[in-house]
Amino acid sequence: MGRIFAGPVRAESGTENTRDKEKKLRKVMLLAALLAVLALAAIPAIAQVTQESEQQGESGELDQSFTATQEGDNSTQCVGIQGVGNTGNAQNVTDILQYGSTADEFEFEEVGSTITVSPANTTTCDEQVNQAAAASG
């Protein structure tokens, strides 16, 4: 019969078990360090996903006054007054997020806004001079 080394086998088994635990702990620590580095690299990219833009449109005051006067005898006047004013401003903010997009870049043609004022005024004047004949004797 052979000899049974119960003592040393247990000692080796305990040492191997401790080494296995150390290897597992090293792997977990390496994985944790790798995830920490990955998080540090990803945070700036995630922070760029948000976009804030603000544009305020303000309008000023508009004061237009028009006057038509007429003086004198035997005169006529036909006035078609039309005042047109605009105190607003055009809004032209275009928000684009390229995060997660398959497009390389964006190009815009004729981007912006315009304010078009197209007034129309039609004045029709039917001027007549009606004089009564005065009979003098």
Buried (B, 14 or more C-beta within 10 A) or exposed (E): EEEEEEEEEEEEEEEEEEEEEEEEEEEEEEEEEEEEEEEEEEEEEEEEEEEEEEEEEEEEEEEEEEEEEEEEEEEEEEEEEEEEEEEEBEEEEEEEEEEEEEEEEEEEEEEEEEEEEEEEEEEEEEEEEEEEEEEEE
